[in-house]
Amino acid sequence: MLNLLRQRRSIRVFKEQPIETEKIKLISEALLRAPTSRDLQPCEFVLVDDPAILDRLVTAKAHGTSFFATAPLAIVIAADPQISDVWIEDSAIAAIVAQLAVEELGLKSCWAQLRLREHNDELSASEFVRQLVGLPEGKEVPIVIAVGYPDEKKAGHNADALKKTKIHLNHYSSVKK
């Protein structure tokens, strides 16, 4: 898994190439295997490959969703706050599990954070996407992930660029070595 993390980068331009059904099945399995607190499983997932819906995802919020314009697949992560008080954390865990599965399958991804963002003056980004994909009321959509074959090249982050001063042993130390 460390090699996947070393090579993973957010990709925002995708090839016009559909994702194979078998790969979508494997991504779905990864989502369902994502750990959840107390195994309450508050998350549900809508996989979107309809170009009309993908085009509308571009407008989910003012900034940071334009990459859905070229993505052949989106993963809408929805959660029910009534099922678990840590639905946000469980959603984030599902998102990174999905992104690592995508990476292992030779695909790339980029996530869009919708929680606490506006679609417009009347709707939150989460509510806009909830309505767009037909989720029942009460579901929250904190994250949507664009997935596809990359049409841009980005190397993984160089190890020298890692902020090693953010790691502490036993106690936090404000003294940086």
Long-range contacts (C-beta under 8 A, 24 or more apart in sequence): 1-100, 4-100, 4-103, 4-104, 5-100, 5-156, 6-156, 6-157, 6-159, 7-103, 7-155, 7-156, 8-99, 8-100, 8-103, 8-156, 9-108, 9-154, 9-155, 9-156, 9-157, 10-109, 10-110, 10-111, 10-154, 11-67, 11-108, 11-109, 11-110, 11-148, 11-150, 11-152, 11-154, 12-66, 12-67, 12-110, 12-146, 12-152, 13-67, 13-70, 13-150, 13-151, 13-152, 14-67, 14-70, 14-71, 14-72, 14-108, 14-146, 14-147, 14-148, 14-149, 14-150, 14-151, 15-70, 15-148, 15-149, 15-150, 15-151, 16-70, 16-72, 17-72, 17-148, 17-149, 18-49, 18-72, 19-49, 19-72, 19-73, 19-107, 19-147, 19-148, 19-149, 23-105, 23-107, 24-49, 24-73, 26-101, 26-105, 27-75, 27-98, 27-101, 27-102, 27-105, 27-147, 30-97, 30-98, 30-100, 30-101, 31-75, 31-94, 31-97, 31-98, 31-101, 33-97, 34-90, 34-93, 34-94, 34-97, 34-98, 35-93, 35-97, 36-84, 36-90, 36-93, 36-94, 37-84, 37-86, 37-89, 37-90, 38-84, 40-83, 40-84, 40-90, 41-83, 41-90, 42-79, 42-80, 42-81, 42-83, 42-84, 42-87, 42-90, 42-91, 43-77, 43-78, 43-79, 43-87, 43-90, 43-91, 43-94, 44-78, 44-79, 44-80, 44-135, 44-139, 45-75, 45-76, 45-77, 45-78, 45-94, 46-75, 46-76, 46-78, 46-133, 46-135, 47-73, 47-74, 47-75, 47-76, 48-73, 48-74, 48-75, 48-76, 48-133, 49-73, 49-74, 53-132, 53-133, 56-132, 57-112, 57-129, 57-132, 57-144, 57-146, 59-119, 59-128, 60-112, 60-114, 60-119, 60-125, 60-128, 60-129, 60-132, 60-144, 61-112, 61-114, 61-117, 61-118, 61-119, 61-125, 62-117, 62-118, 64-112, 64-113, 65-112, 65-144, 67-110, 67-112, 67-146, 68-112, 68-144, 68-146, 70-148, 70-151, 71-146, 71-147, 71-148, 72-147, 72-148, 72-149, 73-146, 73-147, 73-148, 74-144, 74-145, 74-146, 74-147, 75-144, 75-145, 75-147, 76-129, 76-133, 76-135, 76-141, 76-144, 77-141, 77-142, 77-143, 77-144, 77-145, 78-130, 78-135, 78-139, 78-140, 78-141, 79-139, 79-140, 79-142, 80-138, 80-139, 80-140, 81-138, 81-140, 82-138, 87-140, 87-142, 88-115, 88-142, 91-142, 91-143, 92-142, 92-143, 95-143, 95-145, 98-145, 99-145, 102-145, 102-147, 106-149, 107-147, 107-148, 107-149, 107-150, 108-147, 108-148, 108-149, 108-150, 109-145, 109-146, 109-147, 109-148, 110-145, 110-146, 111-143, 111-144, 111-145, 111-146, 112-143, 112-144, 112-145, 112-146, 113-142, 113-143, 114-141, 114-142, 114-143, 114-144, 115-140, 115-141, 115-142, 115-143
